Amino acid sequence: MISYFKYFNIILIFILIESNRLLQIVKVDHPFSSPLIYIKIDNHTKLNDLLIKESYEWKRLDKGNDKSNKGNGWQSPETLMLKKTRGFRNFTDIIPNAAALAVSKINPQLQITDYTYKANAWVNINQKGGYNSIHHHGEFHLSGVYYVKNSIQDYDNGKIEFINSRNDYNIHKVIGGNAFSTSIRVTPKEGFMIIFPSSLLHLVHPNNTNEDRISIAWNIKFEKKIS
Ligand SMILES: [Fe+2]
């Protein structure tokens, strides 16, 4: 005997099939989204070699900052933009261009040339056991992280995890999908940069390998030029 619920389901499926003949999605908006923009730097090997050399040299001379870095993690002062050595200089030239590219995806109408910016940047060297606790860079607009050295990748090793601070869990546990997930984990890849809203909470999982992981993080804030 067919149950009431099965009968109801059959009707529902029939209604859906009929509706699909009549309905068409006109537009899907993504208001209040947390865009993650992935940028690859072509031919990054030479640049990364210089960045590795200059990062270790900086670490040798400076005991570093004590911020979100935990365990065996060294974080340089946030003064990378002022460095004059070749690798650091080449990289800091990339930061405003990468940020402008990200903005062009977030708001294609914006005239980025009408804006100036303030930025800071620093190096992270995470040795075995090094990680970054949960934090955000909320006083800025966009933040980025570039992976200079991350040779070994396994399931959680060194992943950056972005946390959804909205109360979407009840939606996600039923329908799934990235839009409502409680967090997402991204595997760092050498030569890649991830750009995200500075207000987005994130953490970095421990480096479980014997090789150092080196990344460069940056923040940028835009200001409209006075005409
Ligand atoms: Fe961060």
Residues whose N, C-alpha, C, O or C-beta is under 5 A from the ligand:
A	BS01	LIG	none
